[in-house]
């Protein structure tokens, strides 16, 4: 299946033993900033979601106030019509 000999296998194994810790340490130093960046991204997403919920609450309040004003205007308009016909 594999074409090679014992010397090739031993060379690869010894290389992995010698350079393995260095490679792992290097990969850790590369991946750590990436993980921190992901934390910043996660924090940004939480901030965005909270901001959107605040905007949603403000919009809901504005719509409720506008409806109340329209209902009040409609009610006072109906009362004026009632007084005019009486």
Backbone as a ProteinNet text record, in pm:
[ID]
protein_1_A
[PRIMARY]
XXXXXXXXXXXXXXXXXXXXXXXXXXXXXXXXXXXXXXXXXXXXXXXXXXXXXXXXXXXXXXXXXXXXXXXXXXXXXXXXXXXXXX
[TERTIARY]
82.6	0	87.3	171.2	264	398.4	454.9	587.8	688.8	776.3	877	947.7	1037.7	1108.3	1110.9	1177.9	1184.7	1252.9	1355	1428.7	1338.8	1255	1163.3	1063.6	1009.5	914.3	976.9	1098.8	1168.8	1201.2	1240.8	1273.7	1150.5	1039.8	914.6	875.8	886.5	852.9	942.7	1073.2	1167.4	1142.6	1116.3	1086.6	962.5	861.6	738.6	763.8	847.9	878.6	957.6	1052	1136.6	1061.5	991.9	928.2	782.2	725.7	585.9	555.7	629.8	601.7	616.4	714.9	733.9	615.9	571.6	457.8	332.4	310.7	192.9	198.3	316.1	330.9	307.6	359.5	339.5	192.2	127.5	-15.2	-95.7	-55.9	-123.5	-108.6	12.1	32.4	-42.1	-69.1	-147.6	-297.1	-340	-483.5	-533.9	-448.6	-492.4	-548.1	-478.5	-537.5	-667.4	-673.1	-796.5	-910.8	-882	-985.9	-1028.7	-934	-968.7	-1054.2	-1022.3	-1102.1	-1244.1	-1257.5	-1390.9	-1466.8	-1395.7	-1460.8	-1509.1	-1427.8	-1470.7	-1592.3	-1591.4	-1706	-1829.5	-1813.3	-1926	-1978.7	-1888.3	-1929.2	-2003.6	-1954.8	-2022.8	-2161.3	-2176.3	-2308.3	-2404.9	-2357.1	-2442.1	-2483.1	-2388	-2418.5	-2521.9	-2505	-2597.4	-2737.5	-2745.6	-2876	-2944.2	-2867.3	-2925.4	-2970.1	-2891.4	-2927.4	-3056.2	-3067.3	-3189.5	-3310.6	-3293.4	-3407	-3448.8	-3352.3	-3385.4	-3460.3	-3412.6	-3479.2	-3620.5	-3636.9	-3769	-3863.5	-3811.9	-3894.6	-3935.2	-3841	-3871.1	-3975.9	-3959.2	-4055.4	-4193.6	-4199.8	-4327.9	-4394.5	-4316.3	-4370.8	-4424.3	-4349.3	-4394	-4524	-4534.1	-4656.1	-4773.6	-4751.3	-4858.8	-4903.6	-4808.6	-4845.2	-4923.2	-4880.2	-4950.2	-5091.6	-5108.6	-5242.5	-5331.9	-5274.6	-5352.6	-5396.5	-5305.3	-5342.1	-5449.5	-5438.3	-5540.3	-5674.9	-5673	-5798.3	-5859.7	-5773.8	-5823.5	-5882.3	-5811.6	-5862.6	-5992.6	-5999.7	-6121.5	-6235.9	-6206.1	-6309	-6358.7	-6267.8	-6309.3	-6380.2	-6344	-6413.6	-6554.5	-6574.2	-6708.5	-6794	-6732.2	-6807.4	-6849.1	-6764.3	-6801.1	-6912.6	-6908.6	-7015.6	-7147.5	-7143	-7263	-7322.5	-7236.3	-7285.1	-7341.8	-7285.5	-7331.5	-7469.9	-7500.2	-7630.1	-7736.2	-7697.5	-7795.7	-7858.5
-118.4	0	125.2	142.3	254.5	209.9	293.6	261.7	342.6	278.6	343.5	238.4	283.4	186.3	230.8	154	179	311.9	347	470.5	592.6	588.5	700.1	714.2	605	606.9	658.6	613.5	660.6	809.3	855.9	997	1084.5	1039.9	1115.7	1115.1	1002.3	992.5	1079.4	1075.4	1156.5	1304.4	1340	1479.4	1528.6	1442.9	1480.1	1498.3	1412.4	1424	1551	1583	1700	1829	1833.5	1958.2	1970.4	1865.3	1867.5	1977.3	1985.8	2091.8	2232.5	2251.1	2382.3	2416	2318.5	2340.7	2369.8	2296	2317.5	2456.2	2495.7	2627.4	2738.4	2721.1	2819.6	2829.6	2716.7	2717.4	2784.4	2761.8	2827.4	2978	3024.6	3169.4	3230.6	3152.4	3201.9	3197.8	3092.2	3074.4	3160	3194.9	3274.9	3410.7	3489	3616.2	3595.3	3487.6	3459.3	3433.8	3363.9	3339.1	3469.2	3557.6	3687.4	3768.7	3760	3828.8	3774.2	3643.6	3584.4	3633.3	3654.3	3707.5	3849.3	3928.7	4063.4	4059.1	3965	3950.3	3912.3	3820.3	3778.6	3896.1	3976	4093.8	4193.7	4210.6	4299.4	4251.2	4120.6	4065.1	4085.7	4069.4	4091.1	4237.9	4329.2	4472.1	4504.3	4449	4472.5	4423.7	4304.2	4248	4334.6	4380.7	4465.3	4599.4	4653.2	4779.9	4764.5	4655.6	4631.7	4615.7	4551.9	4536.2	4671.9	4759.5	4894.3	4971.8	4963.7	5032.3	4977.8	4848.1	4786.6	4837.6	4851.9	4903.9	5048.6	5128.1	5268.7	5277.6	5196.6	5197.5	5153.6	5054	5007.9	5118.1	5188.5	5299.6	5410.6	5443.2	5547.7	5508.7	5384.4	5337.7	5342.5	5303.2	5306.7	5450.8	5542.8	5683.6	5737.8	5703.3	5750	5693.6	5566.7	5507.2	5576.5	5605.3	5672.3	5810.2	5882.5	6014.3	6004.1	5905.5	5887.5	5851.3	5763.7	5727.3	5848.3	5930.5	6049.7	6148.3	6166.8	6256.9	6204.2	6075	6015.6	6029.6	6014.3	6027.8	6170.3	6268.5	6408.2	6449.1	6395.5	6424	6369.5	6253	6195.8	6275.6	6326.7	6407.2	6538.7	6598.6	6724.6	6700.3	6588.5	6556.1	6537.2	6475.5	6449.3	6582.4	6676	6806.4	6888.5	6877.1	6954.6	6908.9	6780.6	6728.8	6748.8	6767.9	6779.3	6914.1
0	0	0	101.3	104.6	49	-34	-87.1	-6.8	57	138.4	220.1	298.4	379.5	524.7	603.6	746.3	776.9	702.7	727.7	706.6	603.6	578	692.3	737.1	848.1	975.8	1004.2	1123.9	1113.5	996.5	978.9	1001.8	950.8	970.7	1117.9	1183.7	1326.1	1412.7	1388.2	1465.7	1439.1	1314.6	1281.4	1353.7	1360.3	1429.8	1579.2	1636.2	1779.7	1806.8	1720.5	1742.9	1714.9	1601.8	1559.6	1604.7	1657.4	1700.9	1802	1912.4	2010.4	1951.2	1864.2	1802.6	1712.7	1637	1547.3	1628.4	1735.2	1819.4	1884.1	1931.1	1993.2	1890.8	1771.3	1665.7	1628.3	1614.4	1581.1	1692.8	1817.2	1929.3	1924.9	1890.7	1884	1766.4	1663.7	1550.2	1582.5	1645.7	1672.3	1787.6	1882.7	1997.5	1955.2	1870.2	1825.7	1748	1673.1	1599.9	1697.1	1805.9	1906.8	1972.6	1998.6	2057.3	1961.3	1833.5	1733	1733.2	1748	1754.1	1875.9	1988	2107.6	2079.9	2009.5	1973.9	1882.4	1791.1	1701.5	1781.3	1874.9	1958.2	2039.8	2095.6	2171.6	2084.1	1962.1	1868.4	1834.4	1820.8	1789.6	1905.6	2027.8	2145.2	2152.4	2128.7	2129	2022	1904.3	1792.3	1828.4	1887.1	1923.7	2029.2	2128.6	2233	2176.6	2085	2022.2	1942.4	1868.9	1791.9	1883	1996.8	2087.2	2142.9	2171.7	2218.8	2111.4	1987.7	1876.9	1859.1	1874.3	1864.7	1972.7	2093.7	2203.1	2177.4	2129.2	2099.5	1989.5	1884.8	1774.7	1823.1	1909.2	1963	2043.7	2124.4	2202.9	2112.5	2006.8	1914.9	1844.7	1803.8	1737.7	1834.4	1958.5	2058.2	2083.5	2091.3	2111.2	1991.3	1871	1751.4	1746.3	1781.9	1783.4	1886.2	2002.9	2106.8	2060.6	1993.4	1941.8	1834.3	1745.5	1641.8	1703.5	1803.8	1871.2	1940.5	2002.2	2070.5	1969.4	1856.7	1753.2	1693.7	1672.2	1617.2	1717.5	1845.2	1948.1	1960.1	1952.8	1962.2	1834.1	1720.6	1594.8	1597	1654.2	1663.6	1760.1	1867.5	1963.5	1899.6	1818.6	1751.1	1651.5	1579.6	1485.7	1559.6	1677.7	1757.3	1805	1849.8	1896	1780.8	1662.3	1547.4	1501.3	1513.7	1469.6	1575.5	1701.2	1808.8	1819.4
[MASK]
++++++++++++++++++++++++++++++++++++++++++++++++++++++++++++++++++++++++++++++++++++++

